[in-house]
């Protein structure tokens, strides 16, 4: 049970990091396209 909980927390953290990276990349692409 404890292992499952730790894994859930770890997966959630990974998902948050991935989401943040995707948002940052999308933001950069939007800035580059709006400049040109």
N, C-alpha and C positions, 0 to 999 in steps of 0.2 A: 504493500500500500504506500509506504513512504517513498519507494522508488518511483512509483507511478506519479506521485505528486511532484517529486523533484523533476521528473521528465517533463511534466506538463509546464512547470515554471520555466524550464530551459527552452522548451519549444516556443513558449510565449515570448521569451526574451529574443530568441532568434527571429521570430516573426516581426517583432517591433523593429529590430535592426534592419531587416530586409526592407520593411515598409519605409523606414527613414531613408535608406539608400535610394530606393526607387523614387521617392519624393524629391530628393536632392538632385538626382539625374534629370528628372522631368523639369524641375525648376531651372536647371542650367540650360537645358535644351530650349526651353521657352525664352529665356533671356537672350540666348545666341540668335534664335530665329527672329526675335522682335527687334534686334539691333540691325540686322541686315535688311 
